[in-house]
Amino acid sequence: MEQVVQAFCRKRAADNLLRTHPIFSPLRLEQRRALAREFQLQRVAAGTTLLTAGAMGDALYLLLRGRCTPYHVHPDGQETPYPVLREGDVFGEISLLMDKPVTAMVRADVPSVLLRLDRSAFEKHIFSQPGMRDALLKIGTERLQRTARLLGDR
């Protein structure tokens, strides 16, 4: 029974987010439905590391509830925080789009609920859609520029 409830919650959350999130607006209804089936609901405890800088990204994340902070980890181990990620934010896109290692560590600040789209589903449903790819590239480029500015101030 718990699996049925979780599947329903995942589908409902994915449907709502995909319908209302501006990044997914280029998708037609049937594309959004197919994509919604690919997301996995993930609950994480405070302090959970979701992305590790230097590792290859394996998923796109959509934050449903909670708060996460991305950090730049310096060679000496010191962490520089970036702006906090809040409900509705996406992350993990830079590594997937550019096929490069993750640029920042992302950690859950509080218990959080996310939708996770693995790399193969991302490539199948999102990477092939020019409007979505462009929207995610814009977010990724803005984040990379912000990173350069923050690290330049250090």
N, C-alpha and C positions, 0 to 999 in steps of 0.2 A: 504493500500500500504506500509506503514512504517513497518508493521509486516513482510511482504514478503521480504523487503530489509534487515531487521534485521536477519531474518532466513537465507537468502542467505549469509550474512556477517559472521554469526556465523558458518555456515557449512563450508564456504571457509576457515575461520581462523582455525577452528578445523582440517579440512582435511590437510591443509598445515603444521600445527604444529605437528600433529600426524605422518605425513609422514617423517618429517625431525628431530624430537626430538629423541635423542638416547634412552631415556627411553622407548619409544613406539616401538622400532625396533623389539622386539620379537613377536609383533602381526602380524598376517596375514592380508592381505588387507581387507577381509570381516570383520574381528574383528575391524580393525581401523575404517571402515565405520560405523559399529554399535555403536562404542564408540563415534564417532564424533557427532552422532545424540543425544547423551545424554548430551553433554556440553551445558551450558547456557552462552550466552554472557552477561557480567556484566560491566557496566561503573560506576566508582566511582569517587567522588570528592576527591581532596587533603584533607588529614586529616581523611578520612574514616578508621575506624578500621575494618579489615577483619577477624582477629582471636583474641580472647580474652583469655589470659593465665588463666588456671584453668577451662575453659568451655570445654565441649566435642566438638571435631571437627565435623563439619557436611559436609565438602566438601574438595576436592582437588582443588587447584587453579593453573592455568597456566597463567603467566603474559604475555600478548600480547604486550601492550604498557604501558609505564610509569615506575614507580619506587616505590618500597615499602621497608620499613625497619622493620625488626623484632626487638623487644626489650624484654629484661628480666626486669620484674617489681619487684623491691625489696619490702620487707614488709614495708619499710618507704615511698614507693611511687616513689622512684628514679628509673629512667629508664636507663639501660645499652644497647646501640644499638649493634646489631650484624651486620655482613656485609650486605650491601644493596642487595636486590633482583632486578634483571634487567630482561629485556625482554627475554622470553624463560625459565625463572626459574619456578620451581614448589614449592609449599608449602602447608602445611596442611596435609602432608602424615604421619607424625609421629603419630598423634592422631588416624588417621584412621587405620593404620597398627597395632598399639599396643593397640587399644581400650582404650586409656588413655586420660586424659584431655590435652588440648593444652599446650605446654611448653613455648610458647612466644606469646606476643602480636604482631600482624603485622598490620601496618598502611600504607596507601598510602601516599607517599611524594608529589606526583603531581597527577593531574587527570590521571586516569589509566583505561585500558581496560583489562579485564581478561576473561578467560574461567573457568567456575565453574562446577565441577562434583560432584553431591551430593553423600552422603554416600552410598545409595542403589545402584546407578549406579557404583560407585567405587567397591563395593563388587561384583557386578555382572560381570563387565568387566575386572577389574584389579586384585583384590585380588586372583582370581582363576587362574591367569596366573603366573606360577613360575618365568619366566624370568623378568616380570614386577615387581613382588613382590620383587624379589632379588635386582633389580636396585633401587627401592624406599627405601628398607631397608638399602642399602648402603648409600644413600643420608641422610636418617634419622639418621643413626649411626654416620656419619661424623658430622652432625649438633649437635647431642647430645654431642659428644666428644669436639667439638668447644665450646659449651656452658659451659661444665665443665671447660675447660681451661680459658675461659674469666672470669668466676665467681671465679676461683681460683686465678686470678691475682688481684682481687678487694680487 
